[in-house]
Amino acid sequence: MSRQQTPQQRLMQVLVAPIISEKATLLADKSNQVAFRVLPDATKEEVKAAVESFFKVQVTGVRVLNQAGKLKRNARGSGRRANVRKAYVSLAAGQELNFAQEGV
């Protein structure tokens, strides 16, 4: 038996983690975009609402992609990495998110 979630509880779970990589840093500098890992069933509207409510910024667009997990082999056999859903969030001009805050 599953409990029904409220919309606010759902928004708290949509964003799994920010993606901090070389590509994500270049996107943030050039295109004013931020990358997040999101739940596999998250929609663009949910991602937009979650980012706007948590970070108090204005979102102009959201692009979502599903990345299939890679097949990895080694001497003991083979395994598979998990599938990942990513969201690239475009921020309005003059707005930014900084995950590397000093003093934390």
C-alpha positions in Angstrom: 0.0 0.0 0.0 1.5 3.3 -1.0 0.9 6.7 0.5 -0.2 9.6 -1.7 2.4 12.3 -1.9 1.6 16.0 -1.8 2.9 18.1 -4.6 5.4 19.8 -2.3 6.8 16.4 -1.1 7.2 15.4 -4.7 9.2 18.6 -5.6 11.5 17.8 -2.7 12.4 14.5 -4.3 12.6 15.4 -8.0 16.2 16.8 -7.9 18.6 14.0 -7.0 21.9 15.9 -7.3 23.6 18.6 -9.3 26.1 17.4 -12.0 29.5 18.9 -11.4 31.7 18.0 -14.4 33.8 19.8 -17.0 30.9 19.8 -19.5 28.4 21.2 -16.9 30.9 23.9 -15.9 31.3 25.0 -19.6 27.5 25.1 -20.0 27.1 27.2 -16.9 29.7 29.7 -18.2 28.7 29.9 -21.8 24.9 29.3 -21.9 23.8 30.0 -18.3 22.6 26.4 -17.9 22.8 24.1 -14.9 22.7 20.3 -15.0 20.9 18.0 -12.5 20.3 14.3 -12.0 16.6 13.9 -11.6 14.1 11.0 -10.8 13.4 8.6 -13.7 9.8 9.7 -13.9 10.3 13.5 -13.4 8.7 15.8 -15.9 10.0 19.1 -17.3 7.3 21.0 -15.4 8.3 19.3 -12.1 12.0 20.1 -12.6 11.2 23.7 -13.4 9.0 24.1 -10.3 11.6 22.4 -8.1 14.5 24.6 -9.3 12.5 27.8 -9.0 11.2 27.0 -5.5 14.5 25.7 -4.0 17.0 28.2 -5.5 14.8 31.3 -6.0 15.8 31.8 -9.6 13.8 32.2 -12.8 14.0 29.3 -15.2 13.5 29.9 -19.0 13.7 26.3 -20.2 14.3 22.7 -19.3 15.7 19.9 -21.5 15.6 16.3 -20.2 17.5 13.3 -21.4 17.7 9.6 -20.5 21.2 8.2 -20.5 21.3 4.4 -20.8 23.7 2.6 -18.5 26.8 1.2 -20.0 27.7 -2.5 -20.0 31.0 -3.0 -18.2 33.0 -6.2 -18.3 35.9 -7.4 -16.2 37.6 -10.7 -15.3 34.8 -11.8 -13.1 32.0 -11.3 -15.6 29.9 -8.4 -16.7 27.7 -5.8 -15.0 25.6 -2.9 -16.0 25.7 0.7 -14.7 22.4 2.3 -13.8 20.3 4.3 -16.2 20.3 8.0 -15.5 17.9 10.8 -16.3 19.4 14.3 -16.6 17.9 17.7 -16.8 19.6 20.8 -18.3 18.0 23.9 -16.9 18.3 27.3 -18.6 18.3 30.3 -16.3 17.2 33.8 -17.0 19.8 36.4 -17.9 21.6 37.7 -14.8 20.7 34.7 -12.6 23.2 32.0 -11.6 23.6 29.0 -9.2 26.9 28.5 -7.5 27.4 25.1 -5.9 31.0 25.8 -4.8 30.3 28.2 -2.0 33.2 29.4 0.1 33.1 28.9 3.9 30.8 25.8 3.8 
